[in-house]
Amino acid sequence: MANNQQHSAEPAFEPATSVLLIIDMISDFQFEDGSMVAKQCAAIVPTIVQLRDRLAEAGGTVVYVNDTAGTWTMDRTELLAKAAAPNSKGRRIVEALAPLDDSVMLLKPKHSAFFATPLDLLLQSLNAKTLILTGMTTHMCILFTAIDAYMRDFQIIIPKDAVTAHTEELSQTTLDYCRTILQCATPTTATLIKQLNNRDT
């Protein structure tokens, strides 16, 4: 039985057992509608960075999970280099959001951050209880990851201003589904940061 606390506008969570997933933000956006999606992703970068830095400071864990776009031989170094290339539509995003050298980055072949990745094992080793999902896209990779997290009984938080989809309506419809069916909390990042700050007072 899921915890009703997850419906709260201010979901309670412990930083030490919380993991922030930054999903599919490292990209050159060389795909159909890539320019539009890159612009939308750029708009949520400052929000994600603020939450990332504050959660890490409070003792939480940050994990980047990224699609390899079907390139089976790609590794972390190649992915970052491709996304940061001079002709990349995602260059400014990478410059602002690139993981630190000691940050965990997992590469995924499909939509969910869990499918065919070691994320399960990583979360077990961290004794994680709460997953905070950010990135793109709300109706695809965020949704599929949330479904898999729900099946594993994690508390799920999706900051509504730290995810994006092709349209605002599509993103909102997906968030409504996640909140109603998957019992996700969908607060603002400011709400989460406020809770983290209140722990220090």
matplotlib code that plots the C-alpha trace (Angstrom):
import matplotlib.pyplot as plt

x = [0.0, 1.5, 2.0, -0.7, 1.9, 3.1, 0.0, 1.0, 1.9, 4.9, 6.0, 8.2, 11.5, 14.9, 17.8, 20.1, 17.7, 16.7, 18.1, 17.7, 17.6, 18.5, 17.1, 18.2, 19.4, 22.8, 22.1, 23.1, 19.3, 19.9, 16.5, 13.1, 11.9, 15.3, 15.6, 12.2, 13.0, 16.5, 14.9, 12.4, 15.2, 17.3, 14.4, 14.4, 18.2, 18.5, 15.8, 17.5, 20.9, 19.5, 17.8, 20.8, 23.3, 21.0, 20.1, 23.7, 24.7, 22.0, 23.4, 21.3, 22.6, 22.5, 22.4, 22.4, 20.6, 20.9, 19.7, 22.4, 20.1, 20.8, 24.6, 25.7, 29.4, 29.0, 30.3, 30.1, 33.0, 31.8, 28.3, 29.5, 31.8, 29.0, 26.6, 29.2, 30.4, 30.4, 27.5, 25.5, 22.1, 22.6, 26.0, 24.8, 22.8, 25.8, 28.0, 25.5, 24.4, 27.4, 28.0, 31.0, 33.8, 32.6, 28.9, 27.2, 26.0, 24.1, 23.4, 20.0, 18.9, 15.1, 12.7, 12.8, 15.9, 15.5, 15.3, 18.6, 20.6, 22.2, 19.9, 18.2, 21.5, 22.7, 19.5, 19.8, 23.4, 22.3, 19.3, 17.2, 13.6, 12.7, 13.3, 13.1, 12.6, 13.7, 14.5, 12.8, 10.3, 7.4, 5.2, 7.9, 11.1, 9.9, 6.6, 8.1, 10.7, 7.9, 5.9, 8.9, 9.7, 6.1, 6.3, 9.3, 7.5, 9.6, 8.3, 8.2, 8.5, 8.3, 9.0, 6.6, 8.9, 11.9, 10.4, 9.3, 7.4, 6.6, 3.7, 2.7, -0.7, 1.0, 3.3, 0.4, -1.7, 1.1, 1.7, -2.0, -1.8, 1.4, -0.2, -3.5, -2.5, 1.2, 0.7, 3.5, 4.0, 4.4, 5.5, 7.7, 11.4, 11.1, 8.9, 11.5, 14.4, 12.4, 12.0, 15.7, 16.5, 14.1, 16.0, 19.0, 17.1]
y = [0.0, 3.3, 6.1, 8.8, 11.3, 11.1, 13.1, 16.0, 19.3, 19.2, 15.5, 14.5, 13.0, 12.2, 13.6, 10.7, 8.2, 10.3, 10.1, 12.8, 11.3, 13.7, 12.0, 12.6, 16.1, 15.4, 15.4, 17.0, 17.1, 15.9, 14.4, 15.5, 18.5, 18.6, 22.4, 22.9, 20.3, 21.7, 25.1, 23.6, 21.7, 24.8, 26.5, 24.0, 23.7, 26.4, 24.8, 21.3, 22.7, 24.5, 21.3, 19.2, 21.3, 21.7, 18.1, 17.0, 19.5, 18.0, 14.5, 13.2, 11.4, 12.7, 10.2, 11.1, 8.6, 9.1, 7.6, 6.6, 7.0, 3.4, 3.9, 0.7, 1.5, 4.9, 5.6, 8.5, 10.4, 10.1, 11.1, 14.2, 15.1, 14.7, 16.8, 19.6, 19.7, 23.2, 22.2, 20.6, 22.1, 21.0, 22.6, 25.3, 22.7, 20.5, 23.4, 24.3, 20.8, 18.5, 16.0, 16.4, 13.9, 11.8, 11.9, 8.6, 8.4, 5.5, 4.8, 3.4, 1.8, 2.5, 4.9, 3.8, 4.5, 1.0, -1.1, -2.9, -0.6, -1.2, 1.4, -1.2, -2.4, 1.2, 2.2, -0.9, -0.1, 3.5, 2.2, 4.6, 5.2, 8.3, 9.1, 12.6, 12.6, 15.5, 16.0, 15.1, 14.1, 14.0, 11.8, 9.4, 8.7, 10.4, 8.5, 5.1, 5.6, 6.6, 3.5, 1.2, 3.1, 2.7, -1.1, -1.1, 0.8, 3.9, 7.2, 9.2, 13.0, 14.8, 18.5, 19.9, 22.8, 20.4, 18.3, 19.1, 17.7, 18.7, 20.8, 22.2, 20.4, 17.1, 17.5, 18.5, 15.6, 13.2, 14.8, 14.4, 10.7, 10.2, 12.0, 10.1, 6.6, 6.3, 8.4, 10.7, 14.1, 16.9, 20.0, 22.8, 22.7, 25.7, 23.6, 20.9, 23.3, 25.0, 21.7, 21.1, 24.5, 24.1, 21.0, 23.2, 25.6]
z = [0.0, -1.0, 1.5, 1.2, 2.1, -1.5, -2.5, -0.3, -1.9, 0.5, 0.5, 3.4, 2.4, 3.9, 1.9, 3.0, 1.4, -1.6, -5.1, -7.8, -11.3, -14.1, -17.2, -20.8, -20.4, -21.9, -25.6, -28.9, -29.7, -33.3, -33.8, -35.1, -33.1, -31.5, -31.6, -29.9, -27.2, -26.6, -26.0, -23.5, -21.7, -21.5, -19.7, -16.8, -16.4, -13.7, -11.7, -11.9, -11.1, -8.0, -6.8, -7.6, -5.7, -2.7, -2.4, -2.7, 0.0, 2.2, 1.8, -1.1, -4.2, -7.8, -10.7, -14.3, -16.6, -20.3, -23.5, -26.0, -29.0, -30.1, -30.2, -28.4, -28.3, -26.7, -23.2, -20.8, -22.2, -25.8, -24.8, -23.0, -25.9, -28.4, -26.5, -25.9, -29.5, -31.2, -33.5, -30.7, -29.9, -26.3, -25.8, -23.4, -21.4, -21.0, -19.9, -17.2, -16.1, -16.8, -14.1, -11.8, -12.3, -9.4, -10.4, -11.3, -14.9, -16.2, -19.9, -20.8, -24.1, -23.7, -22.1, -18.4, -16.3, -14.9, -18.0, -18.8, -16.5, -13.0, -11.4, -9.2, -7.8, -7.3, -5.4, -3.2, -2.3, -1.4, 0.7, -1.4, -0.5, -2.5, -6.2, -7.5, -11.3, -13.4, -17.1, -20.3, -21.5, -19.1, -21.2, -22.2, -20.1, -17.0, -17.1, -17.9, -15.1, -12.7, -13.5, -12.8, -9.6, -8.5, -9.1, -6.8, -4.0, -4.1, -3.0, -6.2, -6.5, -9.8, -9.5, -12.0, -13.0, -13.5, -16.3, -19.8, -22.7, -26.3, -25.0, -21.6, -21.9, -22.6, -19.6, -17.3, -18.4, -17.7, -14.3, -13.5, -14.3, -12.3, -9.3, -9.5, -10.6, -9.5, -6.3, -7.2, -5.5, -8.0, -6.0, -7.3, -6.8, -4.5, -2.2, -2.0, -1.5, 1.3, 3.1, 2.7, 4.1, 7.0, 8.1, 8.8, 11.1]

ax = plt.figure().add_subplot(projection="3d")
ax.plot(x, y, z, "-o")
ax.set_aspect("equal")
plt.show()
